[in-house]
Amino acid sequence: MRNILIAIVAIILFAACVPSPEDKANAMIKESLTNTLFFPESYKPVSTTIDSAFAPYDDPVFYERTLRISKLIFTLVNYEKKIKDAKRDIAMYKDFLRISFSNADQEKLNQATEEYQEYVSEKERVLQKVQELFSELKKEVEKKPQFIGFKAFHNYNAKNNAGQMVGGEALFVFDKDMKQVMGEYDTGTDEYKAVMLIYQRLRGEETFEESFDL
């Protein structure tokens, strides 16, 4: 009986000494954030919510592939603006030539036309690449979710570059053993929001063109 009691006490003491998943997460989060904050000493944790992480959406590799698409989308938006500007210039120089012919205006019209054709061609090339990458992600989404580890949404307060105390939220992805950080994201950045928008489209039924009005 005595040996049983000793064994039970030993188990209880051992369990008390083993860090909980939340303790492990908070330790790694603190180490990571204090290496990136403007004023590490100002870091004050607020809350940590831990959950299981599943591929594809929680997989850092999938995130990076989606991020590549978001950057290409910004390129498409830029080309669309250039196309509109070139079309405006073409119309303007055509009007000038109707009123009075000028070699200078003709050259500007030719240049604007060449630029327009170039921008349209580049937009189509980038759009095709985006559609290919998007299709690849769709195939990953259709697969059965796979457990890859754990994730934690962490809220904290810290001083920004102006020395003001502000709140922040970060998402961390850990391996199955909770021994290393596989991914870290500031949820307040435009980059993260763009990736989340694409995730929403991947979960929906809209076509790529309808989703992003391209």
C-alpha positions as CSV (number, residue, x, y, z in Angstrom):
1,M,0.0,0.0,0.0
2,R,2.8,2.3,0.9
3,N,4.6,1.7,-2.4
4,I,1.3,2.5,-4.3
5,L,1.0,5.8,-2.4
6,I,4.6,6.7,-3.2
7,A,4.1,5.9,-6.8
8,I,0.9,8.1,-6.9
9,V,2.7,11.0,-5.2
10,A,5.6,10.6,-7.7
11,I,3.3,10.8,-10.6
12,I,1.5,13.9,-9.3
13,L,4.8,15.6,-8.7
14,F,6.1,14.7,-12.1
15,A,2.9,15.9,-13.8
16,A,3.2,19.2,-11.8
17,C,6.8,19.7,-13.1
18,V,5.9,19.1,-16.8
19,P,5.1,22.3,-18.6
20,S,1.6,22.5,-20.1
21,P,1.1,23.1,-23.8
22,E,0.1,26.7,-23.0
23,D,3.3,27.2,-20.9
24,K,5.4,25.8,-23.8
25,A,3.6,28.0,-26.3
26,N,3.9,31.2,-24.2
27,A,7.6,30.6,-23.6
28,M,8.3,30.2,-27.4
29,I,6.0,33.2,-28.2
30,K,7.8,35.4,-25.7
31,E,11.2,34.5,-27.1
32,S,10.1,35.1,-30.7
33,L,8.3,38.4,-30.0
34,T,11.1,39.9,-27.9
35,N,13.4,39.4,-30.8
36,T,11.3,41.4,-33.1
37,L,9.6,44.1,-31.0
38,F,11.0,47.7,-31.0
39,F,11.0,47.7,-27.2
40,P,11.2,44.1,-26.0
41,E,11.2,45.0,-22.3
42,S,7.7,46.6,-22.8
43,Y,6.2,43.2,-23.8
44,K,3.1,42.3,-21.8
45,P,1.2,39.1,-22.6
46,V,-2.6,39.3,-22.5
47,S,-4.0,36.0,-23.7
48,T,-3.2,32.8,-25.6
49,T,-5.7,30.5,-27.3
50,I,-4.3,27.2,-28.4
51,D,-5.9,24.9,-30.9
52,S,-4.9,22.0,-33.2
53,A,-3.3,22.9,-36.5
54,F,-4.3,21.2,-39.8
55,A,-3.0,21.2,-43.3
56,P,-3.6,22.8,-45.6
57,Y,-4.8,26.1,-44.1
58,D,-2.5,26.1,-41.1
59,D,0.5,24.8,-43.0
60,P,3.2,27.6,-43.3
61,V,4.2,26.3,-46.7
62,F,0.6,26.6,-47.9
63,Y,0.6,30.2,-46.4
64,E,3.7,31.1,-48.4
65,R,2.2,29.7,-51.6
66,T,-0.9,31.8,-51.0
67,L,1.2,34.8,-50.2
68,R,2.8,34.5,-53.6
69,I,-0.6,34.7,-55.2
70,S,-1.5,37.8,-53.2
71,K,1.6,39.5,-54.4
72,L,0.8,38.7,-58.0
73,I,-2.7,40.1,-57.5
74,F,-1.2,43.4,-56.5
75,T,0.8,43.2,-59.7
76,L,-2.4,42.7,-61.6
77,V,-4.0,45.7,-60.0
78,N,-1.0,47.8,-60.9
79,Y,-1.2,46.6,-64.5
80,E,-4.9,47.4,-64.6
81,K,-4.1,51.0,-63.5
82,K,-1.4,51.3,-66.2
83,I,-3.9,50.0,-68.8
84,K,-6.5,52.6,-67.9
85,D,-3.9,55.4,-68.0
86,A,-2.6,54.2,-71.4
87,K,-6.2,54.1,-72.8
88,R,-6.8,57.6,-71.5
89,D,-3.6,58.8,-73.2
90,I,-4.5,57.1,-76.5
91,A,-7.9,58.8,-76.5
92,M,-6.3,62.2,-75.6
93,Y,-3.7,62.1,-78.4
94,K,-6.3,60.9,-80.9
95,D,-8.4,64.0,-80.1
96,F,-5.3,66.2,-80.5
97,L,-4.7,64.7,-83.9
98,R,-8.3,65.3,-85.0
99,I,-7.9,69.0,-84.3
100,S,-4.4,69.5,-85.7
101,F,-1.9,66.9,-86.9
102,S,1.4,67.0,-85.1
103,N,4.4,64.6,-85.5
104,A,5.0,64.9,-81.7
105,D,1.4,63.9,-80.9
106,Q,1.6,61.0,-83.4
107,E,4.8,59.8,-81.7
108,K,3.1,60.0,-78.3
109,L,0.1,58.2,-79.6
110,N,2.3,55.4,-81.0
111,Q,4.1,55.2,-77.6
112,A,0.9,55.1,-75.6
113,T,-0.5,52.3,-77.9
114,E,2.7,50.2,-77.5
115,E,2.6,50.6,-73.8
116,Y,-1.1,49.7,-73.7
117,Q,-0.5,46.5,-75.7
118,E,2.5,45.6,-73.5
119,Y,0.5,46.1,-70.3
120,V,-2.4,44.0,-71.6
121,S,0.0,41.2,-72.6
122,E,1.7,41.3,-69.2
123,K,-1.6,41.4,-67.3
124,E,-2.8,38.3,-69.2
125,R,0.5,36.5,-68.5
126,V,0.4,37.2,-64.8
127,L,-3.3,36.4,-64.6
128,Q,-2.7,33.0,-66.2
129,K,0.1,32.3,-63.6
130,V,-2.3,33.3,-60.8
131,Q,-5.0,31.0,-62.1
132,E,-2.5,28.1,-62.3
133,L,-1.3,28.7,-58.7
134,F,-4.9,29.1,-57.5
135,S,-5.8,25.8,-59.1
136,E,-2.9,24.0,-57.4
137,L,-4.1,25.4,-54.0
138,K,-7.6,24.2,-54.7
139,K,-6.3,20.7,-55.2
140,E,-4.6,20.8,-51.8
141,V,-7.8,22.1,-50.2
142,E,-9.8,19.2,-51.6
143,K,-7.5,16.7,-49.7
144,K,-8.4,15.4,-46.3
145,P,-7.1,17.7,-43.5
146,Q,-4.0,16.4,-41.9
147,F,-2.9,17.2,-38.3
148,I,0.4,19.0,-38.4
149,G,0.8,20.4,-34.8
150,F,-0.7,23.2,-32.9
151,K,-1.5,26.9,-33.4
152,A,-2.0,29.8,-31.0
153,F,-3.6,33.2,-31.3
154,H,-1.6,35.4,-28.9
155,N,-2.7,38.9,-27.8
156,Y,-0.2,41.2,-26.2
157,N,0.7,44.8,-25.4
158,A,4.0,46.4,-26.3
159,K,5.5,49.8,-27.3
160,N,5.6,50.6,-31.0
161,N,8.4,52.5,-32.7
162,A,7.0,55.8,-31.4
163,G,7.2,54.5,-27.8
164,Q,3.4,54.2,-27.5
165,M,1.9,51.2,-25.7
166,V,-0.4,49.4,-28.3
167,G,-2.1,46.1,-28.6
168,G,-1.1,43.4,-31.0
169,E,-2.2,39.9,-32.1
170,A,0.0,37.2,-33.6
171,L,-0.6,33.7,-34.9
172,F,1.9,31.1,-34.1
173,V,2.1,27.5,-35.6
174,F,4.0,24.9,-33.6
175,D,5.2,21.4,-34.5
176,K,3.4,18.3,-33.0
177,D,5.8,18.1,-30.0
178,M,5.5,21.8,-29.2
179,K,9.2,22.2,-29.5
180,Q,9.6,24.8,-32.3
181,V,7.8,27.6,-34.1
182,M,7.0,26.6,-37.7
183,G,5.2,29.8,-38.6
184,E,4.6,33.3,-37.1
185,Y,2.2,35.9,-38.5
186,D,1.2,39.4,-37.4
187,T,-2.6,39.3,-38.0
188,G,-2.8,43.0,-38.3
189,T,-0.7,43.3,-41.5
190,D,-2.1,43.8,-45.0
191,E,-0.1,40.7,-46.0
192,Y,-1.9,38.5,-43.6
193,K,-5.3,39.9,-44.4
194,A,-4.7,39.4,-48.1
195,V,-3.8,35.7,-47.5
196,M,-6.9,35.3,-45.4
197,L,-9.0,36.8,-48.2
198,I,-7.7,34.2,-50.6
199,Y,-8.4,31.5,-48.0
200,Q,-12.0,32.7,-48.0
201,R,-12.2,32.4,-51.7
202,L,-10.7,28.9,-51.6
203,R,-13.5,27.9,-49.3
204,G,-16.2,29.4,-51.5
205,E,-17.8,28.7,-54.9
206,E,-16.8,31.9,-56.8
207,T,-14.5,31.7,-59.7
208,F,-11.1,33.5,-59.3
209,E,-12.1,36.3,-61.7
210,E,-15.4,37.0,-59.8
211,S,-13.6,36.9,-56.4
212,F,-11.0,39.6,-57.4
213,D,-12.9,41.4,-60.1
214,L,-10.1,40.9,-62.7
